[in-house]
Amino acid sequence: MFPRGYNTLMPFVKENPSRREVLRAAAALPLFHIVGKAAKPTDITIEQIDFSYEDFTYRTPIKFGGNVVDKVTLINVNCTVKNKAGKTAKGFGSMPLGNVWSFPSKTLSYDVTLNAMKQLAARIHQTMRGYKESAHPVDHGVALEPSFLKSAEEVSRQLKLDKPIPKLCTLVTASPFDAAVHDAFGKLYGLSCYRTYGPDFMSKDLSHYLGPRFKGEFLEQYVLKTPKPRMPVYHLVGAVDPIVASDVKQKVGDGLPETLPEWIRYNGLINLKIKLNGDDLKWDVDRVVSVDKATAETQKQRGVAKWVYSLDFNEKCPNVEYLLGFLRQLKQRAPGAFDKVQYIEQPTARDLKANRQNVMFEAAKLRPVVIDESLTDMESLYLSKEMGYSGVALKGCKGQSQVMLMAAAAQKDKMFLCVQDLTCPGASLIHSAGLSAHVPGVAGIEANSRQYVPAANKAWEKKFPGIFIVKDGTMETSLLNKPGLSAV
């Protein structure tokens, strides 16, 4: 049904390649190798898979990338897998259908892009039901991705979309299906998924997926078997969020904080992610200065001396000169705020090939600049390095199989690492937390569903209070060592 194996990715790249050599080799070949014949008794087949939706309204809107979002649709996936001995186990995966982020459009409405994702989900479901290969979950994910991308093309034609479903959107739609398979695999063997990425379970080393630089290495070498006990939580300061009391036009009145100082005290926050517009330099600088002023006053009252910021322009800066001008002005007006910037998320357009002039070398000398929206495959990772990006934002919404391989590649090249979410609630937040806690070097985890859609977390709070109830600015991740993805 699906193409089979070759093992020739980047075959002529030397052991310590330059960025250009790796980029050229990666660009010439597909993202990953297609799965060959399964060779482990632990390999699994997908016996059954189903999905459903949940809809939630945000308690308060969030603005990013020039768009305001006030609702979310979750896609929940249940699957059953079976090994060669006939033993079965069930798995679960969940993810927001983040159409505004993954399928931005000036001509297609929210409902149209959401429907496209739902139609694609139905095709993915159909494909996985008919897929009978036996393999490790990573190999399932690798082998199925080309089929999912083909389905996206078919749905785009069927719906007569004026813009085809982007690859990023396809990855988001497929991610809960992939997560459910990983979850079931871990549960089948009574292990955390992060303990199933070595030669005991995987028949191929990383060179099969990532090229000869990884010969003899397995994914487990880039994964912590025991999760980090706690991870800093990044709180989001959205572009329309009130900072101080005078910014509040109408209170939500649900008992949760209404202003940034209230949130800082409520959650003991020490990490803040600031959304910026990227099209108004004065507004962007003023916004960070205002956030820093309110934060500094609040932290002084709390007796807290250290905290950090990340800055997210959601690719809206017109060029890298805008970013450099922003950093210069911020350093001049608020040197303390500038010093607290831990990293900057993708500031310019996600189409790297079409915007090769937006190199990040100068900006990356000042602070790590991470690739986010652009990161959909190894080609984009190496192209980002060629353009001066120095970090990677890992996201469960791009698929557990892909994100783990991306994490290995980024670590190999000593890139800055962070984990971002998609306003992920419930099981999808636990998935993100698991990534954050098991990937070495990750700086923190964004977790903003508690701000915007706490209703979707309610059923999970009692079972995972350390994840969903934040008191000291960190998330308790030590408990994410149970079988599967540790969600249910």
QUITA-V800678 format. One record per residue. RES is the residue in one small letter. D_CENTER is the distance of its C-alpha to the mean C-alpha in Angstrom with 1 decimal. Layout:
# QUITA-V800678
res=RES d_center=D_CENTER
res=RES d_center=D_CENTER
This chain:
# QUITA-V800678
res=m d_center=29.9
res=f d_center=27.2
res=p d_center=27.9
res=r d_center=28.4
res=g d_center=28.2
res=y d_center=28.7
res=n d_center=27.8
res=t d_center=28.2
res=l d_center=24.9
res=m d_center=25.9
res=p d_center=29.3
res=f d_center=31.1
res=v d_center=28.7
res=k d_center=30.5
res=e d_center=29.3
res=n d_center=28.2
res=p d_center=27.2
res=s d_center=26.9
res=r d_center=23.8
res=r d_center=26.0
res=e d_center=27.1
res=v d_center=23.7
res=l d_center=22.5
res=r d_center=25.7
res=a d_center=25.4
res=a d_center=21.8
res=a d_center=22.6
res=a d_center=25.6
res=l d_center=24.0
res=p d_center=21.3
res=l d_center=17.8
res=f d_center=18.8
res=h d_center=22.2
res=i d_center=23.1
res=v d_center=24.0
res=g d_center=27.6
res=k d_center=30.0
res=a d_center=28.6
res=a d_center=30.6
res=k d_center=29.7
res=p d_center=31.4
res=t d_center=28.2
res=d d_center=26.5
res=i d_center=25.8
res=t d_center=26.4
res=i d_center=24.7
res=e d_center=27.7
res=q d_center=26.4
res=i d_center=23.4
res=d d_center=23.3
res=f d_center=21.0
res=s d_center=21.6
res=y d_center=20.4
res=e d_center=20.4
res=d d_center=20.8
res=f d_center=20.6
res=t d_center=21.8
res=y d_center=20.3
res=r d_center=22.8
res=t d_center=22.3
res=p d_center=20.7
res=i d_center=17.7
res=k d_center=18.1
res=f d_center=15.7
res=g d_center=16.4
res=g d_center=19.9
res=n d_center=19.2
res=v d_center=19.9
res=v d_center=18.3
res=d d_center=20.2
res=k d_center=19.2
res=v d_center=16.6
res=t d_center=17.2
res=l d_center=15.5
res=i d_center=16.0
res=n d_center=17.2
res=v d_center=18.2
res=n d_center=20.9
res=c d_center=22.1
res=t d_center=24.9
res=v d_center=25.2
res=k d_center=28.4
res=n d_center=29.4
res=k d_center=32.6
res=a d_center=34.6
res=g d_center=33.9
res=k d_center=31.9
res=t d_center=29.2
res=a d_center=26.3
res=k d_center=24.1
res=g d_center=20.3
res=f d_center=18.0
res=g d_center=14.5
res=s d_center=13.2
res=m d_center=10.7
res=p d_center=11.6
res=l d_center=12.9
res=g d_center=11.4
res=n d_center=14.2
res=v d_center=14.9
res=w d_center=11.6
res=s d_center=11.3
res=f d_center=15.1
res=p d_center=16.8
res=s d_center=20.5
res=k d_center=23.7
res=t d_center=25.9
res=l d_center=24.1
res=s d_center=23.9
res=y d_center=21.2
res=d d_center=23.1
res=v d_center=23.5
res=t d_center=19.8
res=l d_center=19.0
res=n d_center=22.0
res=a d_center=20.8
res=m d_center=17.6
res=k d_center=20.0
res=q d_center=22.4
res=l d_center=19.8
res=a d_center=18.7
res=a d_center=22.5
res=r d_center=22.8
res=i d_center=20.0
res=h d_center=21.8
res=q d_center=25.1
res=t d_center=24.0
res=m d_center=22.7
res=r d_center=25.9
res=g d_center=27.9
res=y d_center=26.2
res=k d_center=28.4
res=e d_center=27.4
res=s d_center=27.3
res=a d_center=24.6
res=h d_center=21.9
res=p d_center=18.6
res=v d_center=16.9
res=d d_center=19.9
res=h d_center=19.6
res=g d_center=16.1
res=v d_center=17.4
res=a d_center=20.7
res=l d_center=19.5
res=e d_center=17.0
res=p d_center=20.1
res=s d_center=21.6
res=f d_center=18.7
res=l d_center=18.8
res=k d_center=22.5
res=s d_center=22.2
res=a d_center=20.2
res=e d_center=23.1
res=e d_center=25.6
res=v d_center=24.2
res=s d_center=24.1
res=r d_center=27.8
res=q d_center=28.8
res=l d_center=27.5
res=k d_center=28.9
res=l d_center=25.9
res=d d_center=26.8
res=k d_center=23.4
res=p d_center=21.8
res=i d_center=18.5
res=p d_center=16.0
res=k d_center=14.2
res=l d_center=10.8
res=c d_center=12.3
res=t d_center=13.6
res=l d_center=10.5
res=v d_center=9.2
res=t d_center=12.8
res=a d_center=13.2
res=s d_center=10.3
res=p d_center=12.4
res=f d_center=15.3
res=d d_center=13.9
res=a d_center=12.8
res=a d_center=16.4
res=v d_center=18.0
res=h d_center=16.4
res=d d_center=17.4
res=a d_center=20.9
res=f d_center=21.4
res=g d_center=20.9
res=k d_center=23.2
res=l d_center=25.7
res=y d_center=26.3
res=g d_center=25.9
res=l d_center=23.1
res=s d_center=19.6
res=c d_center=17.4
res=y d_center=16.8
res=r d_center=20.6
res=t d_center=20.8
res=y d_center=19.5
res=g d_center=23.0
res=p d_center=26.2
res=d d_center=27.4
res=f d_center=25.0
res=m d_center=23.8
res=s d_center=26.6
res=k d_center=25.1
res=d d_center=24.1
res=l d_center=21.2
res=s d_center=23.6
res=h d_center=23.5
res=y d_center=19.9
res=l d_center=19.6
res=g d_center=23.3
res=p d_center=26.3
res=r d_center=25.0
res=f d_center=23.5
res=k d_center=26.7
res=g d_center=27.5
res=e d_center=24.2
res=f d_center=22.1
res=l d_center=18.4
res=e d_center=19.8
res=q d_center=20.9
res=y d_center=17.4
res=v d_center=16.5
res=l d_center=18.2
res=k d_center=20.3
res=t d_center=20.8
res=p d_center=18.0
res=k d_center=18.4
res=p d_center=20.5
res=r d_center=18.9
res=m d_center=15.9
res=p d_center=16.2
res=v d_center=14.6
res=y d_center=13.6
res=h d_center=15.6
res=l d_center=15.1
res=v d_center=18.2
res=g d_center=18.0
res=a d_center=20.4
res=v d_center=22.7
res=d d_center=22.5
res=p d_center=25.9
res=i d_center=26.3
res=v d_center=29.8
res=a d_center=32.2
res=s d_center=33.9
res=d d_center=30.6
res=v d_center=30.6
res=k d_center=32.3
res=q d_center=32.1
res=k d_center=31.1
res=v d_center=28.8
res=g d_center=31.1
res=d d_center=29.2
res=g d_center=29.6
res=l d_center=26.2
res=p d_center=26.2
res=e d_center=26.9
res=t d_center=26.6
res=l d_center=24.5
res=p d_center=27.3
res=e d_center=27.4
res=w d_center=23.7
res=i d_center=24.2
res=r d_center=27.2
res=y d_center=25.8
res=n d_center=22.7
res=g d_center=24.2
res=l d_center=21.4
res=i d_center=21.1
res=n d_center=17.7
res=l d_center=17.4
res=k d_center=14.9
res=i d_center=17.2
res=k d_center=16.5
res=l d_center=19.1
res=n d_center=20.7
res=g d_center=21.3
res=d d_center=24.6
res=d d_center=26.9
res=l d_center=27.3
res=k d_center=29.6
res=w d_center=27.5
res=d d_center=24.4
res=v d_center=26.5
res=d d_center=28.3
res=r d_center=25.2
res=v d_center=24.0
res=v d_center=27.7
res=s d_center=28.0
res=v d_center=25.0
res=d d_center=26.2
res=k d_center=29.7
res=a d_center=28.9
res=t d_center=26.6
res=a d_center=29.3
res=e d_center=32.0
res=t d_center=30.1
res=q d_center=29.1
res=k d_center=32.7
res=q d_center=34.0
res=r d_center=31.8
res=g d_center=32.9
res=v d_center=29.5
res=a d_center=29.6
res=k d_center=26.1
res=w d_center=22.9
res=v d_center=20.2
res=y d_center=18.4
res=s d_center=15.4
res=l d_center=16.1
res=d d_center=14.0
res=f d_center=16.1
res=n d_center=13.7
res=e d_center=15.5
res=k d_center=18.8
res=c d_center=20.9
res=p d_center=23.7
res=n d_center=23.9
res=v d_center=23.4
res=e d_center=26.8
res=y d_center=25.5
res=l d_center=22.9
res=l d_center=25.7
res=g d_center=28.1
res=f d_center=25.8
res=l d_center=25.4
res=r d_center=29.2
res=q d_center=30.0
res=l d_center=27.7
res=k d_center=29.3
res=q d_center=32.7
res=r d_center=32.4
res=a d_center=30.3
res=p d_center=30.2
res=g d_center=29.1
res=a d_center=25.9
res=f d_center=25.3
res=d d_center=25.7
res=k d_center=23.1
res=v d_center=20.3
res=q d_center=17.9
res=y d_center=15.7
res=i d_center=15.1
res=e d_center=12.1
res=q d_center=13.0
res=p d_center=16.4
res=t d_center=17.9
res=a d_center=17.6
res=r d_center=14.8
res=d d_center=17.7
res=l d_center=18.4
res=k d_center=21.4
res=a d_center=23.1
res=n d_center=22.6
res=r d_center=23.6
res=q d_center=25.6
res=n d_center=22.7
res=v d_center=22.6
res=m d_center=21.1
res=f d_center=23.5
res=e d_center=25.5
res=a d_center=22.6
res=a d_center=20.9
res=k d_center=24.3
res=l d_center=23.9
res=r d_center=20.4
res=p d_center=17.2
res=v d_center=15.6
res=v d_center=12.0
res=i d_center=10.8
res=d d_center=7.8
res=e d_center=9.2
res=s d_center=11.5
res=l d_center=9.6
res=t d_center=10.5
res=d d_center=13.0
res=m d_center=15.1
res=e d_center=17.4
res=s d_center=15.0
res=l d_center=14.0
res=y d_center=17.7
res=l d_center=18.6
res=s d_center=16.5
res=k d_center=18.4
res=e d_center=21.5
res=m d_center=20.9
res=g d_center=20.5
res=y d_center=16.8
res=s d_center=16.7
res=g d_center=13.2
res=v d_center=9.6
res=a d_center=6.3
res=l d_center=4.4
res=k d_center=1.3
res=g d_center=4.6
res=c d_center=5.2
res=k d_center=6.1
res=g d_center=8.4
res=q d_center=9.5
res=s d_center=12.2
res=q d_center=10.5
res=v d_center=7.8
res=m d_center=10.9
res=l d_center=13.0
res=m d_center=10.9
res=a d_center=11.1
res=a d_center=14.8
res=a d_center=15.4
res=a d_center=14.0
res=q d_center=16.0
res=k d_center=19.0
res=d d_center=19.0
res=k d_center=18.7
res=m d_center=15.8
res=f d_center=14.4
res=l d_center=11.1
res=c d_center=8.9
res=v d_center=6.0
res=q d_center=4.9
res=d d_center=5.3
res=l d_center=7.1
res=t d_center=10.3
res=c d_center=9.8
res=p d_center=13.3
res=g d_center=15.2
res=a d_center=14.0
res=s d_center=10.4
res=l d_center=10.5
res=i d_center=12.4
res=h d_center=10.0
res=s d_center=7.4
res=a d_center=10.7
res=g d_center=11.8
res=l d_center=9.2
res=s d_center=10.1
res=a d_center=13.7
res=h d_center=14.1
res=v d_center=12.8
res=p d_center=15.7
res=g d_center=15.5
res=v d_center=12.3
res=a d_center=13.6
res=g d_center=12.3
res=i d_center=9.9
res=e d_center=9.5
res=a d_center=11.3
res=n d_center=13.1
res=s d_center=14.2
res=r d_center=17.2
res=q d_center=18.2
res=y d_center=17.8
res=v d_center=18.1
res=p d_center=19.7
res=a d_center=21.7
res=a d_center=18.9
res=n d_center=18.7
res=k d_center=22.4
res=a d_center=23.0
res=w d_center=20.6
res=e d_center=22.1
res=k d_center=25.2
res=k d_center=23.6
res=f d_center=20.8
res=p d_center=22.3
res=g d_center=20.8
res=i d_center=17.3
res=f d_center=18.3
res=i d_center=21.2
res=v d_center=20.6
res=k d_center=23.9
res=d d_center=23.6
res=g d_center=20.4
res=t d_center=18.7
res=m d_center=17.2
res=e d_center=19.3
res=t d_center=17.3
res=s d_center=20.4
res=l d_center=20.9
res=l d_center=17.8
res=n d_center=20.2
res=k d_center=21.5
res=p d_center=21.6
res=g d_center=18.7
res=l d_center=15.3
res=s d_center=17.7
res=a d_center=17.1
res=v d_center=20.6
